[in-house]
């Protein structure tokens, strides 16, 4: 979990064009970066105990499971034609808009009390 938080932090910084500092400010997710509370993980001399055989087996399992997932249909992007509709009423300058408000006097009411008042 620690490295996932670091990855998202770094990827977000890259996406918005900011170079992240190694020292992180305190925030709601600060505990995810423990125990060092820095962005970058310090390298260690831990031995890699993943054998090529185990890695290949995991890769095969993951690819097999991914092949069973039903894909979402795709739609090709197309240029959107220009709008040929008339502009809406509120799109003109303020001085050209009508001065009176239109009130709808329909048959449906928000509550029974509103209906009783109208009768």
N, CA, C and O atoms as a GROMACS GRO file, in nm:
protein
  476
    1UNK      N    1   0.081  -0.120   0.000
    1UNK     CA    2   0.000   0.000   0.000
    1UNK      C    3   0.086   0.126   0.000
    1UNK      O    4   0.048   0.227  -0.059
    2UNK      N    5   0.200   0.120   0.065
    2UNK     CA    6   0.285   0.238   0.072
    2UNK      C    7   0.327   0.284  -0.066
    2UNK      O    8   0.323   0.403  -0.096
    3UNK      N    9   0.368   0.191  -0.150
    3UNK     CA   10   0.418   0.229  -0.282
    3UNK      C   11   0.306   0.272  -0.376
    3UNK      O   12   0.330   0.348  -0.469
    4UNK      N   13   0.183   0.224  -0.353
    4UNK     CA   14   0.070   0.268  -0.435
    4UNK      C   15   0.044   0.416  -0.411
    4UNK      O   16   0.023   0.491  -0.506
    5UNK      N   17   0.045   0.458  -0.285
    5UNK     CA   18   0.023   0.599  -0.253
    5UNK      C   19   0.132   0.685  -0.316
    5UNK      O   20   0.105   0.793  -0.369
    6UNK      N   21   0.255   0.638  -0.310
    6UNK     CA   22   0.365   0.713  -0.369
    6UNK      C   23   0.351   0.723  -0.521
    6UNK      O   24   0.376   0.828  -0.580
    7UNK      N   25   0.310   0.613  -0.582
    7UNK     CA   26   0.292   0.611  -0.727
    7UNK      C   27   0.185   0.711  -0.770
    7UNK      O   28   0.206   0.788  -0.864
    8UNK      N   29   0.070   0.710  -0.702
    8UNK     CA   30  -0.038   0.802  -0.737
    8UNK      C   31   0.005   0.946  -0.716
    8UNK      O   32  -0.028   1.033  -0.797
    9UNK      N   33   0.077   0.972  -0.610
    9UNK     CA   34   0.126   1.107  -0.582
    9UNK      C   35   0.218   1.154  -0.695
    9UNK      O   36   0.203   1.265  -0.746
   10UNK      N   37   0.312   1.070  -0.732
   10UNK     CA   38   0.407   1.106  -0.837
   10UNK      C   39   0.338   1.122  -0.972
   10UNK      O   40   0.364   1.218  -1.044
   11UNK      N   41   0.250   1.028  -1.008
   11UNK     CA   42   0.180   1.034  -1.137
   11UNK      C   43   0.092   1.158  -1.147
   11UNK      O   44   0.084   1.220  -1.253
   12UNK      N   45   0.026   1.194  -1.038
   12UNK     CA   46  -0.057   1.315  -1.038
   12UNK      C   47   0.029   1.438  -1.057
   12UNK      O   48  -0.008   1.529  -1.132
   13UNK      N   49   0.143   1.443  -0.989
   13UNK     CA   50   0.234   1.557  -1.004
   13UNK      C   51   0.283   1.569  -1.148
   13UNK      O   52   0.289   1.679  -1.203
   14UNK      N   53   0.317   1.458  -1.210
   14UNK     CA   54   0.362   1.460  -1.350
   14UNK      C   55   0.248   1.507  -1.440
   14UNK      O   56   0.272   1.584  -1.534
   15UNK      N   57   0.126   1.462  -1.414
   15UNK     CA   58   0.011   1.498  -1.498
   15UNK      C   59  -0.017   1.648  -1.494
   15UNK      O   60  -0.058   1.705  -1.595
   16UNK      N   61   0.004   1.712  -1.379
   16UNK     CA   62  -0.023   1.856  -1.369
   16UNK      C   63   0.103   1.940  -1.391
   16UNK      O   64   0.098   2.062  -1.379
   17UNK      N   65   0.214   1.875  -1.422
   17UNK     CA   66   0.336   1.947  -1.456
   17UNK      C   67   0.410   2.005  -1.337
   17UNK      O   68   0.471   2.112  -1.348
   18UNK      N   69   0.406   1.937  -1.223
   18UNK     CA   70   0.474   1.984  -1.102
   18UNK      C   71   0.581   1.884  -1.064
   18UNK      O   72   0.559   1.763  -1.070
   19UNK      N   73   0.697   1.934  -1.024
   19UNK     CA   74   0.803   1.846  -0.976
   19UNK      C   75   0.781   1.826  -0.826
   19UNK      O   76   0.798   1.921  -0.749
   20UNK      N   77   0.744   1.705  -0.782
   20UNK     CA   78   0.713   1.685  -0.640
   20UNK      C   79   0.839   1.685  -0.553
   20UNK      O   80   0.945   1.638  -0.594
   21UNK      N   81   0.824   1.740  -0.434
   21UNK     CA   82   0.933   1.742  -0.337
   21UNK      C   83   0.933   1.609  -0.262
   21UNK      O   84   0.826   1.550  -0.242
   22UNK      N   85   1.048   1.563  -0.220
   22UNK     CA   86   1.057   1.437  -0.147
   22UNK      C   87   0.991   1.448  -0.009
   22UNK      O   88   0.933   1.351   0.040
   23UNK      N   89   1.001   1.565   0.054
   23UNK     CA   90   0.939   1.586   0.185
   23UNK      C   91   0.793   1.624   0.162
   23UNK      O   92   0.764   1.723   0.095
   24UNK      N   93   0.703   1.545   0.218
   24UNK     CA   94   0.560   1.565   0.195
   24UNK      C   95   0.498   1.650   0.305
   24UNK      O   96   0.530   1.633   0.422
   25UNK      N   97   0.408   1.742   0.268
   25UNK     CA   98   0.336   1.818   0.371
   25UNK      C   99   0.230   1.730   0.436
   25UNK      O  100   0.185   1.632   0.377
   26UNK      N  101   0.192   1.764   0.558
   26UNK     CA  102   0.090   1.685   0.627
   26UNK      C  103  -0.044   1.704   0.557
   26UNK      O  104  -0.081   1.815   0.522
   27UNK      N  105  -0.116   1.592   0.537
   27UNK     CA  106  -0.249   1.595   0.476
   27UNK      C  107  -0.328   1.474   0.525
   27UNK      O  108  -0.279   1.398   0.609
   28UNK      N  109  -0.449   1.456   0.472
   28UNK     CA  110  -0.536   1.346   0.516
   28UNK      C  111  -0.475   1.209   0.489
   28UNK      O  112  -0.508   1.112   0.558
   29UNK      N  113  -0.388   1.198   0.391
   29UNK     CA  114  -0.332   1.069   0.350
   29UNK      C  115  -0.186   1.053   0.394
   29UNK      O  116  -0.116   0.964   0.345
   30UNK      N  117  -0.142   1.136   0.484
   30UNK     CA  118  -0.002   1.136   0.528
   30UNK      C  119   0.042   1.000   0.581
   30UNK      O  120   0.156   0.960   0.558
   31UNK      N  121  -0.046   0.930   0.651
   31UNK     CA  122  -0.010   0.801   0.712
   31UNK      C  123   0.021   0.694   0.607
   31UNK      O  124   0.091   0.597   0.638
   32UNK      N  125  -0.030   0.709   0.485
   32UNK     CA  126  -0.001   0.611   0.380
   32UNK      C  127   0.147   0.613   0.339
   32UNK      O  128   0.195   0.518   0.278
   33UNK      N  129   0.217   0.721   0.372
   33UNK     CA  130   0.356   0.736   0.330
   33UNK      C  131   0.455   0.698   0.440
   33UNK      O  132   0.575   0.721   0.425
   34UNK      N  133   0.406   0.641   0.549
   34UNK     CA  134   0.494   0.600   0.660
   34UNK      C  135   0.576   0.479   0.622
   34UNK      O  136   0.544   0.412   0.524
   35UNK      N  137   0.679   0.448   0.693
   35UNK     CA  138   0.726   0.511   0.816
   35UNK      C  139   0.819   0.630   0.791
   35UNK      O  140   0.849   0.703   0.885
   36UNK      N  141   0.865   0.651   0.667
   36UNK     CA  142   0.958   0.762   0.642
   36UNK      C  143   0.887   0.892   0.610
   36UNK      O  144   0.945   0.999   0.627
   37UNK      N  145   0.761   0.886   0.565
   37UNK     CA  146   0.680   1.003   0.528
   37UNK      C  147   0.749   1.089   0.423
   37UNK      O  148   0.746   1.212   0.428
   38UNK      N  149   0.811   1.021   0.328
   38UNK     CA  150   0.872   1.088   0.214
   38UNK      C  151   0.816   1.025   0.087
   38UNK      O  152   0.762   0.915   0.089
   39UNK      N  153   0.831   1.096  -0.024
   39UNK     CA  154   0.776   1.047  -0.150
   39UNK      C  155   0.857   0.930  -0.205
   39UNK      O  156   0.800   0.830  -0.248
   40UNK      N  157   0.987   0.942  -0.204
   40UNK     CA  158   1.071   0.840  -0.266
   40UNK      C  159   1.111   0.732  -0.165
   40UNK      O  160   1.140   0.761  -0.050
   41UNK      N  161   1.111   0.608  -0.210
   41UNK     CA  162   1.148   0.494  -0.127
   41UNK      C  163   1.300   0.480  -0.129
   41UNK      O  164   1.363   0.482  -0.235
   42UNK      N  165   1.356   0.466  -0.012
   42UNK     CA  166   1.500   0.447  -0.003
   42UNK      C  167   1.534   0.305  -0.048
   42UNK      O  168   1.471   0.210  -0.002
   43UNK      N  169   1.633   0.289  -0.136
   43UNK     CA  170   1.669   0.154  -0.180
   43UNK      C  171   1.728   0.072  -0.065
   43UNK      O  172   1.796   0.125   0.023
   44UNK      N  173   1.700  -0.057  -0.069
   44UNK     CA  174   1.755  -0.145   0.034
   44UNK      C  175   1.832  -0.257  -0.034
   44UNK      O  176   1.824  -0.276  -0.155
   45UNK      N  177   1.906  -0.330   0.045
   45UNK     CA  178   1.986  -0.440  -0.011
   45UNK      C  179   1.912  -0.573   0.004
   45UNK      O  180   1.976  -0.678   0.015
   46UNK      N  181   1.779  -0.570   0.005
   46UNK     CA  182   1.699  -0.691   0.017
   46UNK      C  183   1.718  -0.777  -0.108
   46UNK      O  184   1.717  -0.726  -0.221
   47UNK      N  185   1.733  -0.904  -0.087
   47UNK     CA  186   1.753  -0.997  -0.198
   47UNK      C  187   1.620  -1.021  -0.270
   47UNK      O  188   1.517  -1.040  -0.206
   48UNK      N  189   1.624  -1.020  -0.402
   48UNK     CA  190   1.505  -1.048  -0.482
   48UNK      C  191   1.486  -1.200  -0.485
   48UNK      O  192   1.565  -1.272  -0.546
   49UNK      N  193   1.381  -1.248  -0.418
   49UNK     CA  194   1.357  -1.391  -0.409
   49UNK      C  195   1.253  -1.438  -0.510
   49UNK      O  196   1.204  -1.551  -0.500
   50UNK      N  197   1.219  -1.354  -0.606
   50UNK     CA  198   1.124  -1.393  -0.710
   50UNK      C  199   1.200  -1.467  -0.820
   50UNK      O  200   1.284  -1.409  -0.888
   51UNK      N  201   1.169  -1.594  -0.836
   51UNK     CA  202   1.236  -1.671  -0.941
   51UNK      C  203   1.168  -1.642  -1.075
   51UNK      O  204   1.049  -1.610  -1.078
   52UNK      N  205   1.240  -1.652  -1.186
   52UNK     CA  206   1.179  -1.632  -1.317
   52UNK      C  207   1.060  -1.726  -1.340
   52UNK      O  208   0.963  -1.688  -1.405
   53UNK      N  209   1.069  -1.848  -1.287
   53UNK     CA  210   0.959  -1.944  -1.303
   53UNK      C  211   0.832  -1.893  -1.232
   53UNK      O  212   0.723  -1.900  -1.288
   54UNK      N  213   0.848  -1.842  -1.108
   54UNK     CA  214   0.734  -1.789  -1.034
   54UNK      C  215   0.674  -1.666  -1.104
   54UNK      O  216   0.552  -1.652  -1.111
   55UNK      N  217   0.760  -1.580  -1.154
   55UNK     CA  218   0.712  -1.460  -1.224
   55UNK      C  219   0.635  -1.497  -1.350
   55UNK      O  220   0.531  -1.438  -1.380
   56UNK      N  221   0.684  -1.593  -1.424
   56UNK     CA  222   0.616  -1.637  -1.546
   56UNK      C  223   0.481  -1.700  -1.513
   56UNK      O  224   0.383  -1.680  -1.584
   57UNK      N  225   0.476  -1.776  -1.404
   57UNK     CA  226   0.351  -1.839  -1.361
   57UNK      C  227   0.248  -1.732  -1.324
   57UNK      O  228   0.132  -1.742  -1.364
   58UNK      N  229   0.289  -1.630  -1.249
   58UNK     CA  230   0.199  -1.521  -1.212
   58UNK      C  231   0.151  -1.445  -1.335
   58UNK      O  232   0.034  -1.409  -1.345
   59UNK      N  233   0.241  -1.421  -1.428
   59UNK     CA  234   0.206  -1.350  -1.551
   59UNK      C  235   0.101  -1.430  -1.630
   59UNK      O  236   0.006  -1.372  -1.682
   60UNK      N  237   0.118  -1.560  -1.638
   60UNK     CA  238   0.024  -1.647  -1.710
   60UNK      C  239  -0.114  -1.642  -1.644
   60UNK      O  240  -0.215  -1.634  -1.712
   61UNK      N  241  -0.117  -1.648  -1.512
   61UNK     CA  242  -0.244  -1.645  -1.438
   61UNK      C  243  -0.315  -1.512  -1.462
   61UNK      O  244  -0.435  -1.509  -1.489
   62UNK      N  245  -0.242  -1.402  -1.452
   62UNK     CA  246  -0.302  -1.270  -1.470
   62UNK      C  247  -0.355  -1.254  -1.612
   62UNK      O  248  -0.467  -1.206  -1.631
   63UNK      N  249  -0.276  -1.292  -1.712
   63UNK     CA  250  -0.321  -1.279  -1.851
   63UNK      C  251  -0.442  -1.368  -1.880
   63UNK      O  252  -0.530  -1.330  -1.957
   64UNK      N  253  -0.446  -1.485  -1.818
   64UNK     CA  254  -0.561  -1.574  -1.836
   64UNK      C  255  -0.687  -1.511  -1.776
   64UNK      O  256  -0.793  -1.515  -1.837
   65UNK      N  257  -0.674  -1.454  -1.658
   65UNK     CA  258  -0.790  -1.389  -1.595
   65UNK      C  259  -0.834  -1.266  -1.674
   65UNK      O  260  -0.954  -1.241  -1.687
   66UNK      N  261  -0.740  -1.190  -1.726
   66UNK     CA  262  -0.775  -1.074  -1.807
   66UNK      C  263  -0.846  -1.114  -1.936
   66UNK      O  264  -0.934  -1.041  -1.983
   67UNK      N  265  -0.809  -1.228  -1.992
   67UNK     CA  266  -0.873  -1.271  -2.117
   67UNK      C  267  -1.018  -1.312  -2.094
   67UNK      O  268  -1.096  -1.315  -2.189
   68UNK      N  269  -1.054  -1.343  -1.971
   68UNK     CA  270  -1.192  -1.383  -1.940
   68UNK      C  271  -1.285  -1.264  -1.915
   68UNK      O  272  -1.407  -1.279  -1.913
   69UNK      N  273  -1.227  -1.146  -1.895
   69UNK     CA  274  -1.308  -1.027  -1.869
   69UNK      C  275  -1.374  -0.983  -1.999
   69UNK      O  276  -1.308  -0.971  -2.103
   70UNK      N  277  -1.504  -0.960  -1.992
   70UNK     CA  278  -1.576  -0.916  -2.110
   70UNK      C  279  -1.535  -0.773  -2.142
   70UNK      O  280  -1.533  -0.687  -2.055
   71UNK      N  281  -1.502  -0.749  -2.267
   71UNK     CA  282  -1.456  -0.617  -2.307
   71UNK      C  283  -1.574  -0.523  -2.327
   71UNK      O  284  -1.686  -0.566  -2.353
   72UNK      N  285  -1.547  -0.396  -2.314
   72UNK     CA  286  -1.649  -0.294  -2.339
   72UNK      C  287  -1.646  -0.259  -2.487
   72UNK      O  288  -1.539  -0.247  -2.545
   73UNK      N  289  -1.762  -0.243  -2.549
   73UNK     CA  290  -1.763  -0.207  -2.690
   73UNK      C  291  -1.703  -0.068  -2.709
   73UNK      O  292  -1.723   0.021  -2.625
   74UNK      N  293  -1.633  -0.050  -2.816
   74UNK     CA  294  -1.571   0.080  -2.840
   74UNK      C  295  -1.644   0.152  -2.953
   74UNK      O  296  -1.701   0.090  -3.042
   75UNK      N  297  -1.640   0.282  -2.947
   75UNK     CA  298  -1.701   0.366  -3.049
   75UNK      C  299  -1.593   0.461  -3.098
   75UNK      O  300  -1.523   0.523  -3.019
   76UNK      N  301  -1.582   0.471  -3.228
   76UNK     CA  302  -1.480   0.556  -3.286
   76UNK      C  303  -1.516   0.703  -3.263
   76UNK      O  304  -1.632   0.741  -3.275
   77UNK      N  305  -1.416   0.785  -3.231
   77UNK     CA  306  -1.439   0.928  -3.215
   77UNK      C  307  -1.465   0.990  -3.350
   77UNK      O  308  -1.400   0.956  -3.449
   78UNK      N  309  -1.560   1.082  -3.353
   78UNK     CA  310  -1.591   1.154  -3.476
   78UNK      C  311  -1.604   1.301  -3.444
   78UNK      O  312  -1.635   1.339  -3.330
   79UNK      N  313  -1.580   1.385  -3.545
   79UNK     CA  314  -1.597   1.528  -3.526
   79UNK      C  315  -1.745   1.557  -3.506
   79UNK      O  316  -1.830   1.501  -3.575
   80UNK      N  317  -1.775   1.644  -3.414
   80UNK     CA  318  -1.913   1.679  -3.384
   80UNK      C  319  -1.958   1.789  -3.479
   80UNK      O  320  -1.888   1.889  -3.493
   81UNK      N  321  -2.074   1.773  -3.544
   81UNK     CA  322  -2.120   1.877  -3.636
   81UNK      C  323  -2.157   2.003  -3.558
   81UNK      O  324  -2.192   1.995  -3.441
   82UNK      N  325  -2.150   2.120  -3.623
   82UNK     CA  326  -2.185   2.244  -3.554
   82UNK      C  327  -2.333   2.245  -3.515
   82UNK      O  328  -2.416   2.184  -3.581
   83UNK      N  329  -2.363   2.314  -3.409
   83UNK     CA  330  -2.500   2.323  -3.360
   83UNK      C  331  -2.581   2.412  -3.453
   83UNK      O  332  -2.541   2.525  -3.482
   84UNK      N  333  -2.695   2.362  -3.500
   84UNK     CA  334  -2.780   2.440  -3.591
   84UNK      C  335  -2.906   2.486  -3.520
   84UNK      O  336  -2.995   2.543  -3.582
   85UNK      N  337  -2.914   2.462  -3.390
   85UNK     CA  338  -3.031   2.502  -3.315
   85UNK      C  339  -3.025   2.652  -3.286
   85UNK      O  340  -2.918   2.712  -3.284
   86UNK      N  341  -3.142   2.711  -3.265
   86UNK     CA  342  -3.150   2.852  -3.228
   86UNK      C  343  -3.091   2.870  -3.089
   86UNK      O  344  -3.105   2.781  -3.005
   87UNK      N  345  -3.027   2.983  -3.063
   87UNK     CA  346  -2.970   3.003  -2.929
   87UNK      C  347  -3.080   3.009  -2.825
   87UNK      O  348  -3.192   3.051  -2.853
   88UNK      N  349  -3.046   2.966  -2.705
   88UNK     CA  350  -3.143   2.969  -2.596
   88UNK      C  351  -3.171   3.112  -2.556
   88UNK      O  352  -3.094   3.203  -2.587
   89UNK      N  353  -3.282   3.132  -2.485
   89UNK     CA  354  -3.327   3.265  -2.450
   89UNK      C  355  -3.224   3.343  -2.368
   89UNK      O  356  -3.207   3.463  -2.390
   90UNK      N  357  -3.157   3.279  -2.276
   90UNK     CA  358  -3.065   3.347  -2.186
   90UNK      C  359  -2.928   3.376  -2.243
   90UNK      O  360  -2.841   3.420  -2.169
   91UNK      N  361  -2.904   3.353  -2.371
   91UNK     CA  362  -2.770   3.369  -2.425
   91UNK      C  363  -2.740   3.510  -2.473
   91UNK      O  364  -2.624   3.540  -2.500
   92UNK      N  365  -2.839   3.597  -2.486
   92UNK     CA  366  -2.817   3.732  -2.535
   92UNK      C  367  -2.766   3.824  -2.426
   92UNK      O  368  -2.758   3.786  -2.310
   93UNK      N  369  -2.732   3.948  -2.465
   93UNK     CA  370  -2.690   4.046  -2.365
   93UNK      C  371  -2.802   4.074  -2.265
   93UNK      O  372  -2.920   4.054  -2.297
   94UNK      N  373  -2.768   4.119  -2.146
   94UNK     CA  374  -2.865   4.139  -2.039
   94UNK      C  375  -2.974   4.239  -2.078
   94UNK      O  376  -3.090   4.219  -2.043
   95UNK      N  377  -2.938   4.347  -2.151
   95UNK     CA  378  -3.038   4.448  -2.184
   95UNK      C  379  -3.140   4.398  -2.287
   95UNK      O  380  -3.246   4.458  -2.300
   96UNK      N  381  -3.109   4.291  -2.359
   96UNK     CA  382  -3.201   4.238  -2.458
   96UNK      C  383  -3.294   4.132  -2.400
   96UNK      O  384  -3.388   4.090  -2.467
   97UNK      N  385  -3.270   4.089  -2.279
   97UNK     CA  386  -3.355   3.987  -2.218
   97UNK      C  387  -3.487   4.048  -2.173
   97UNK      O  388  -3.492   4.167  -2.139
   98UNK      N  389  -3.594   3.970  -2.172
   98UNK     CA  390  -3.723   4.023  -2.126
   98UNK      C  391  -3.716   4.064  -1.979
   98UNK      O  392  -3.648   4.001  -1.899
   99UNK      N  393  -3.788   4.171  -1.946
   99UNK     CA  394  -3.785   4.225  -1.810
   99UNK      C  395  -3.875   4.146  -1.715
   99UNK      O  396  -3.846   4.139  -1.595
  100UNK      N  397  -3.985   4.087  -1.765
  100UNK     CA  398  -4.077   4.017  -1.677
  100UNK      C  399  -4.037   3.870  -1.664
  100UNK      O  400  -3.982   3.811  -1.757
  101UNK      N  401  -4.066   3.813  -1.548
  101UNK     CA  402  -4.039   3.671  -1.526
  101UNK      C  403  -4.161   3.591  -1.567
  101UNK      O  404  -4.274   3.633  -1.541
  102UNK      N  405  -4.140   3.481  -1.628
  102UNK     CA  406  -4.249   3.393  -1.665
  102UNK      C  407  -4.272   3.295  -1.551
  102UNK      O  408  -4.179   3.228  -1.506
  103UNK      N  409  -4.395   3.285  -1.507
  103UNK     CA  410  -4.431   3.192  -1.401
  103UNK      C  411  -4.521   3.086  -1.460
  103UNK      O  412  -4.614   3.116  -1.534
  104UNK      N  413  -4.493   2.963  -1.427
  104UNK     CA  414  -4.572   2.852  -1.479
  104UNK      C  415  -4.685   2.825  -1.383
  104UNK      O  416  -4.662   2.803  -1.264
  105UNK      N  417  -4.806   2.825  -1.432
  105UNK     CA  418  -4.923   2.799  -1.348
  105UNK      C  419  -4.979   2.663  -1.389
  105UNK      O  420  -5.086   2.654  -1.448
  106UNK      N  421  -4.905   2.558  -1.358
  106UNK     CA  422  -4.941   2.425  -1.401
  106UNK      C  423  -5.029   2.353  -1.302
  106UNK      O  424  -5.071   2.410  -1.201
  107UNK      N  425  -5.057   2.230  -1.331
  107UNK     CA  426  -5.148   2.152  -1.248
  107UNK      C  427  -5.078   2.072  -1.140
  107UNK      O  428  -5.144   2.020  -1.050
  108UNK      N  429  -4.946   2.060  -1.145
  108UNK     CA  430  -4.874   1.982  -1.046
  108UNK      C  431  -4.813   2.073  -0.941
  108UNK      O  432  -4.764   2.182  -0.974
  109UNK      N  433  -4.817   2.031  -0.816
  109UNK     CA  434  -4.767   2.111  -0.705
  109UNK      C  435  -4.664   2.032  -0.627
  109UNK      O  436  -4.660   1.909  -0.633
  110UNK      N  437  -4.581   2.104  -0.552
  110UNK     CA  438  -4.475   2.040  -0.475
  110UNK      C  439  -4.532   1.960  -0.358
  110UNK      O  440  -4.474   1.858  -0.319
  111UNK      N  441  -4.646   2.005  -0.302
  111UNK     CA  442  -4.704   1.932  -0.189
  111UNK      C  443  -4.854   1.955  -0.185
  111UNK      O  444  -4.906   2.039  -0.259
  112UNK      N  445  -4.924   1.881  -0.099
  112UNK     CA  446  -5.069   1.898  -0.084
  112UNK      C  447  -5.101   2.036  -0.027
  112UNK      O  448  -5.204   2.093  -0.063
  113UNK      N  449  -5.016   2.089   0.061
  113UNK     CA  450  -5.040   2.221   0.119
  113UNK      C  451  -5.041   2.328   0.010
  113UNK      O  452  -5.123   2.419   0.013
  114UNK      N  453  -4.950   2.317  -0.086
  114UNK     CA  454  -4.947   2.411  -0.198
  114UNK      C  455  -5.075   2.402  -0.279
  114UNK      O  456  -5.128   2.504  -0.325
  115UNK      N  457  -5.125   2.282  -0.297
  115UNK     CA  458  -5.246   2.261  -0.375
  115UNK      C  459  -5.366   2.322  -0.304
  115UNK      O  460  -5.452   2.381  -0.368
  116UNK      N  461  -5.374   2.307  -0.170
  116UNK     CA  462  -5.484   2.363  -0.093
  116UNK      C  463  -5.484   2.515  -0.098
  116UNK      O  464  -5.591   2.576  -0.102
  117UNK      N  465  -5.368   2.577  -0.099
  117UNK     CA  466  -5.359   2.723  -0.105
  117UNK      C  467  -5.407   2.775  -0.239
  117UNK      O  468  -5.465   2.884  -0.246
  118UNK      N  469  -5.385   2.701  -0.345
  118UNK     CA  470  -5.423   2.745  -0.479
  118UNK      C  471  -5.573   2.734  -0.500
  118UNK      O  472  -5.628   2.804  -0.585
  119UNK      N  473  -5.641   2.647  -0.426
  119UNK     CA  474  -5.784   2.623  -0.447
  119UNK      C  475  -5.870   2.732  -0.389
  119UNK      O  476  -5.993   2.726  -0.398
   0.00000   0.00000   0.00000
